[in-house]
C-alpha cells in the first residue's frame, strides 16, 4: 500500500488553496475584505451576490485559510486571514499581466486609456502629504473610508465627485486612491479631474497595500 510523501501532501494542500481561489466572485470578496472586516450581509450587497451565495464562498475560503470569521449575535463577520493573502493576489495579477494576452488588452484598452501616466508611489505620497504638498483623495464609498484610510485623506466617493469639486483646491496636485491597483474608481476619478483642469494622479495601488507596507492608517469618519 503506497503512501504519499511529505512533498506530495504539501502540494495537495497548496493545490486546494489554489482551487479555492479559482472563482471570480471569491476574488471580488477578497478585494472587499482587504478594505476591512465585513458582515456576510454587507459583502453580499457590495458584490451583488445573494447572502446564501456569498456565505458559501466565504466558508470555502475560511476552510482554505484565506479568511477568518467571528460571530456577533445573529451576524457573522469575515476578515482576511493575514496580509499574505494580498501577496497571493498580487502574484496572480503579475502572472496574468505578463502572460495572458486578454489581461494585457484590458489593461491597455481600459486602464491605460484613462491614465497612462506613471502612478505615485507610496513613499512619494507619504513624503509629499506630510509636507502638505498634495491633496490625498479617497474615492471609495463612505463606509469603506470609515474602516480605514490614509492620514489626511479627503473622502469624496466617485459618485459624488462632480457635485463636490468646489471642495478641492485646483492649485494643489490631487492623488486619488481606492481599493487596489485596478480599482476603477481611482482611474475614473483621475480622468474626470483632469478633464476639469485639475492636476491629478493615482496612487500606485490602494489602501490594503498601504496598510500591509506598515504605513499609517486612520479609522473613523473625517
PyMOL commands that set and color helices and strands:
alter all, ss='L'
color gray80, all
select helices_A, chain A and resi 6-21+24-33+40-47+51-63+84-99+101-114+122-130+142-147+158-160+162-167+184-195+207-212
alter helices_A, ss='H'
color red, helices_A
select strands_A, chain A and resi 38-39+67-72+75-80+134-138+149-150+154-155+173-178+200-206+217-218
alter strands_A, ss='S'
color yellow, strands_A
deselect
rebuild
show_as cartoon
